[in-house]
Amino acid sequence: MGLCAGAEWAYDEVERLLPRNTCALIKSFMGFKIGKVCPYVESCDLVIGETTCDGKKKAYELFGELAPVYVMELPQMKRPADQALWRGEIDRLVAKLEEVTGRRLTAEALSKAIKEVNDKRRALQRLNAPGHRHHLLGGAHRDGHRACAGHSPCLSAGEERLSG
């Protein structure tokens, strides 16, 4: 999941740690942590950062003083040496995740977790689709579905909801 960002939160405190000309994305995620307003960051066991720019490298260094952080080095090119670097970074991340969770990471477990998260993401996208708010309030959805009681799968016009 991405870190909370997108708003100017605690910028004055962030600018005491990072240069004023640091990008808004970095200031935002640092501000959300300093202000303790992002429940995901406050409850996570590990923040995984990456080295896409010098600003993030510095920010994650500082972030590491506030929360557990693991930074992955991202290769800048696609040469064999860069591919080897990336493979090594993935292997080190797997080892770190196994250490933090106390569980072995397997391809099967990862596949199952990816499917579960993707299913949840699709459900949220359906709920956020244009017209769905009206649909949840009892109106007809533009694709012919009836109201779905807010938590049940949508019913087609010909289906009946089971009561009980």
C-alpha positions in Angstrom: 0.0 0.0 0.0 1.2 3.5 -0.6 2.0 5.8 2.2 -0.5 8.5 3.0 0.3 11.7 1.2 -1.4 14.3 -1.0 -1.9 17.1 1.5 0.3 19.7 3.2 0.5 18.3 6.7 3.1 19.5 9.2 5.2 21.1 6.4 6.8 23.5 8.8 8.1 20.6 10.9 9.2 18.7 7.8 11.1 21.7 6.5 13.2 21.7 9.7 14.4 18.2 8.6 14.5 18.5 4.8 15.2 21.4 2.5 12.3 23.7 1.6 12.7 22.8 -2.1 12.0 19.1 -1.4 9.1 17.8 -3.6 5.6 17.9 -2.3 5.2 14.1 -2.3 8.1 13.7 0.1 7.0 16.5 2.3 3.5 15.1 2.4 4.4 11.5 3.5 6.9 12.9 6.0 4.3 15.3 7.3 1.7 12.6 7.7 4.2 10.6 9.8 5.4 13.5 11.9 1.8 14.6 12.5 0.8 10.9 13.2 -2.3 11.2 11.0 -1.9 8.2 8.7 -3.3 5.1 10.4 -1.5 2.8 8.0 2.0 4.2 8.8 1.2 4.3 12.5 0.2 0.6 12.6 2.5 -1.0 10.1 5.4 -3.2 11.0 7.7 -2.0 8.2 7.7 0.8 5.6 9.4 -0.2 2.3 11.1 2.6 0.6 12.9 2.9 -2.7 15.7 5.0 -4.2 14.0 6.7 -7.2 15.5 10.0 -6.2 18.0 11.6 -3.8 15.1 13.3 -1.9 13.5 10.0 -1.1 16.9 8.5 -0.1 17.3 11.3 2.5 13.7 11.2 3.5 13.7 7.4 4.2 16.9 7.9 6.2 15.1 10.3 8.4 11.9 8.3 8.3 13.9 5.4 9.7 14.3 7.4 13.0 10.5 7.5 13.3 9.4 4.1 12.0 10.9 0.8 10.9 12.1 1.3 7.3 13.6 -1.0 4.7 14.9 0.8 1.6 15.3 -1.0 -1.7 18.0 0.1 -4.2 16.3 0.4 -7.6 18.5 -0.1 -10.6 18.6 2.7 -13.1 19.2 0.6 -16.2 18.4 -2.9 -17.6 21.9 -4.3 -18.0 22.7 -7.8 -16.7 24.4 -6.2 -13.7 21.3 -4.1 -13.0 19.1 -7.2 -13.2 21.4 -9.0 -10.8 21.1 -6.0 -8.4 17.3 -6.1 -8.6 17.2 -9.9 -8.0 19.5 -9.4 -4.9 17.2 -6.6 -3.7 14.1 -8.9 -4.0 15.9 -11.7 -2.2 16.9 -9.3 0.7 13.4 -7.9 0.9 11.9 -11.5 1.1 14.4 -12.2 4.0 13.4 -9.0 5.7 9.7 -9.7 5.4 10.2 -13.2 6.7 12.1 -11.8 9.7 9.5 -9.2 10.5 6.5 -11.5 10.0 8.0 -14.7 11.4 6.5 -16.5 8.4 8.0 -18.0 5.3 7.1 -16.3 2.1 6.1 -18.8 -0.6 5.0 -18.4 -4.2 1.7 -20.0 -3.3 1.0 -17.7 -0.3 2.1 -14.7 -2.2 -0.2 -15.6 -5.1 -3.1 -16.1 -2.7 -2.5 -12.7 -1.0 -2.2 -10.9 -4.3 -5.6 -12.4 -5.4 -7.2 -11.4 -2.1 -5.9 -7.8 -2.3 -6.9 -7.5 -6.0 -10.4 -8.8 -5.2 -10.7 -6.2 -2.5 -9.4 -3.5 -4.8 -12.0 -4.4 -7.5 -14.8 -4.3 -4.9 -13.7 -0.8 -3.8 -13.5 0.3 -7.4 -17.1 -0.9 -7.9 -18.2 1.0 -4.8 -16.5 4.1 -6.1 -17.8 3.8 -9.6 -19.9 6.8 -10.9 -23.5 6.3 -10.0 -22.9 3.7 -7.3 -23.6 6.1 -4.4 -27.2 6.5 -5.8 -27.3 2.8 -6.2 -26.4 2.2 -2.5 -29.1 4.6 -1.5 -31.8 2.4 -3.2 -31.8 3.8 -6.7 -31.3 1.8 -9.8 -27.8 1.5 -11.1 -27.3 2.5 -14.7 -26.3 -1.0 -15.8 -29.6 -2.5 -14.6 -28.5 -3.7 -11.1 -30.8 -3.0 -8.1 -29.6 -1.7 -4.8 -27.2 -4.0 -3.0 -27.7 -3.1 0.6 -24.3 -1.6 0.9 -22.4 -4.8 1.6 -23.8 -7.5 -0.6 -22.8 -8.2 -4.2 -25.0 -6.3 -6.6 -28.0 -8.2 -7.8 -29.0 -8.3 -11.5 -32.5 -7.0 -12.3 -33.9 -10.6 -12.5 -32.3 -11.9 -9.3 -34.0 -11.9 -5.9 -32.4 -11.2 -2.6 -32.7 -13.9 0.0 -34.1 -12.7 3.3 -33.3 -14.1 6.6 
